[in-house]
């Protein structure tokens, strides 16, 4: 993953992965938030984000009809890291269903998907268009990826290196009007700690947050 990129896209004909770091990175988590709108419900793996407000796995997008299989394939990759499926080692993959016809898949599609995520390099293109935007707010980067169908944004992922708390990411996820928006801050990476040990994190001010949210809204 290049130093200038906060999120790496791995494309396959039947899904797309948005990777925040290598699949086998050391145990750790990033703060995350999401906002679903317009009755959107095709989402798996969101329980950890709801409860712990963090994510440690790639964000997976797939046609809605096969979203369960894609989620399971992502969990198989997590098993290669730790079969106990700890929340800081790729469990679970936040998996988003897109309302588009699922392409045919060959018999070894799970192996193809696992290999692509492990290598960070896919083959083919998902059945939707991506629009990427990079900008800056204060001293921080903001990168967004919009999944577009028929000129309409159907999902939006926003990643920033501004150190933000989950409550601040809620405001970032509130920007836009797509059925689902996911916001992730890589400005703090929470390493594994012992029971009872506190995490130490950085956080931007309310003033800087307003600048970041305003810039993200331009996308």
C-alpha positions in Angstrom: 0.0 0.0 0.0 1.5 3.3 -1.0 2.3 5.9 1.6 0.0 8.4 0.0 -3.0 6.1 0.1 -5.1 5.6 3.2 -7.2 2.9 1.6 -6.3 0.3 -1.0 -8.9 -1.1 -3.4 -8.7 -4.8 -4.3 -11.1 -5.5 -7.2 -12.7 -8.8 -8.3 -15.6 -9.3 -10.7 -17.9 -10.4 -7.8 -16.7 -8.1 -4.9 -14.5 -5.3 -3.9 -12.3 -5.0 -0.8 -11.3 -1.7 0.7 -8.2 -2.5 2.8 -6.9 -0.2 5.5 -3.7 -2.2 6.0 -2.2 -5.6 5.0 -4.4 -8.6 5.7 -2.0 -10.0 8.3 -1.0 -6.8 10.1 -0.2 -7.0 13.8 -3.2 -7.0 16.1 -4.9 -3.6 16.2 -8.0 -1.7 15.5 -9.2 1.6 14.0 -12.1 3.7 15.2 -15.1 3.6 12.8 -18.7 4.7 12.3 -21.4 4.2 9.7 -24.7 5.7 8.8 -27.5 3.8 7.0 -30.3 5.7 5.2 -33.4 5.2 3.1 -34.2 1.8 4.7 -30.8 0.3 3.9 -30.3 -3.0 5.7 -28.0 -5.2 3.6 -25.1 -5.1 6.0 -23.2 -7.9 7.8 -20.4 -7.8 10.4 -21.6 -4.4 11.8 -22.1 -5.8 15.3 -18.5 -5.0 16.4 -18.7 -1.5 15.0 -22.0 -1.0 16.9 -20.6 -2.3 20.2 -16.9 -1.5 20.1 -16.8 1.3 17.5 -13.8 -0.2 15.9 -12.8 -2.2 12.8 -9.8 -4.4 12.0 -10.8 -6.0 8.8 -11.2 -5.0 5.1 -14.5 -3.4 4.2 -16.1 -5.7 1.7 -18.7 -4.8 -0.9 -20.6 -7.3 -3.0 -23.9 -7.8 -4.9 -26.7 -8.2 -2.3 -27.6 -11.7 -3.4 -24.2 -13.1 -2.5 -23.3 -10.9 0.4 -23.5 -13.8 2.9 -21.0 -15.9 0.9 -18.6 -13.0 0.6 -18.8 -12.4 4.4 -18.1 -16.0 5.1 -15.1 -16.0 2.7 -13.8 -12.9 4.6 -14.2 -14.8 7.9 -12.1 -17.7 6.5 -9.3 -15.2 5.9 -9.7 -14.1 9.5 -9.3 -17.7 10.6 -5.9 -17.8 9.0 -4.9 -15.1 11.5 -6.5 -16.5 14.6 -9.3 -19.1 14.8 -10.5 -17.5 18.0 -11.6 -14.5 15.8 -10.5 -11.6 18.1 -11.8 -8.2 17.2 -8.3 -6.9 16.6 -7.4 -9.5 14.0 -9.8 -9.2 11.1 -13.1 -10.1 12.7 -15.6 -9.6 11.4 -15.3 -8.0 7.9 -17.9 -5.2 7.5 -19.7 -6.4 4.4 -22.0 -4.2 2.4 -24.5 -5.5 -0.1 -25.1 -3.5 -3.4 -28.3 -3.9 -5.3 -26.9 -5.1 -8.5 -27.0 -8.5 -10.4 -24.3 -10.9 -9.2 -22.0 -12.1 -11.9 -21.3 -15.8 -12.4 -18.4 -17.1 -10.3 -16.1 -20.0 -10.9 -15.8 -22.9 -8.5 -12.6 -21.6 -7.0 -13.9 -18.0 -6.3 -13.2 -18.3 -2.6 -9.6 -19.2 -3.3 -9.4 -16.3 -5.8 -10.7 -13.9 -3.2 -8.4 -15.1 -0.5 -5.4 -14.8 -2.7 -6.4 -11.3 -3.9 -6.8 -10.0 -0.3 -3.5 -11.6 0.8 -1.6 -10.2 -2.1 -3.4 -6.8 -2.1 -4.0 -7.2 -5.9 -7.2 -8.2 -7.6 -8.2 -9.1 -11.1 -11.2 -7.7 -12.9 -13.7 -5.0 -11.9 -16.8 -5.1 -9.7 -20.2 -4.5 -11.3 -20.3 -0.8 -10.2 -18.2 2.3 -10.9 -15.8 3.8 -8.4 -15.3 7.5 -7.9 -12.3 8.4 -5.7 -11.5 11.8 -4.2 -8.5 12.9 -2.2 -8.4 16.2 -0.4 -6.9 17.8 2.7 -8.3 19.6 5.7 -6.0 21.4 8.1 -3.0 19.1 8.1 -4.9 15.9 7.5 -5.8 13.7 4.5 -9.3 12.7 3.5 -10.0 10.0 0.9 -13.4 8.9 -0.2 -14.5 6.1 -2.5 -18.0 6.2 -3.9 -19.7 3.2 -5.4 -21.9 4.4 -8.3 -24.7 2.7 -10.2 -26.5 4.5 -13.0 -25.1 7.8 -11.9 -26.3 7.2 -8.3 -24.1 6.8 -5.3 -25.0 3.5 -3.6 -22.2 3.4 -0.9 -19.5 5.8 0.3 -16.4 5.0 2.3 -14.5 7.9 3.9 -11.1 7.4 5.4 -9.0 10.1 7.1 -5.7 10.2 9.0 -7.2 12.9 11.3 -7.2 11.3 14.8 -11.0 11.2 15.5 -13.1 9.5 18.2 -16.2 7.5 17.2 -18.5 10.3 18.1 -16.6 12.6 15.7 -16.7 9.9 13.0 -20.5 9.8 13.4 -20.5 13.4 12.1 -18.3 12.4 9.2 -20.6 9.5 8.3 -23.5 12.0 8.4 -22.2 13.7 5.3 -23.7 12.8 1.9 -27.0 11.0 1.2 -26.0 7.6 0.0 -27.8 4.5 1.4 -24.7 3.8 3.5 -21.7 5.8 4.5 -18.8 4.4 6.4 -16.2 6.6 8.1 -12.8 5.4 9.4 -10.0 7.2 11.1 -6.5 5.7 10.7 -5.1 8.5 12.9 -5.2 6.2 15.9 -4.4 2.6 15.7 -5.4 0.8 18.9 -2.9 -2.0 19.6 -3.7 -5.0 21.7 -3.6 -4.3 25.4 -3.8 -6.3 28.6 -7.1 -6.5 30.5 -7.6 -3.3 32.5 -5.0 -1.4 30.5 -6.1 1.9 28.9 -5.5 2.9 25.3 -3.9 6.3 24.7 -5.3 8.2 21.7 -5.0 11.5 20.0 -8.0 13.6 19.1 -8.6 16.6 17.0 -10.3 19.7 18.3 -13.9 20.7 17.6 -12.6 23.5 15.4 -10.5 21.1 13.3 -13.4 18.6 13.2 -15.6 21.2 11.6 -13.0 21.8 8.9 -12.7 18.0 8.2 -16.4 17.5 8.1 -16.9 20.5 5.8 -14.2 19.2 3.4 -15.6 15.7 3.4 -19.1 17.1 2.6 -17.7 18.6 -0.7 -17.3 15.1 -2.1 
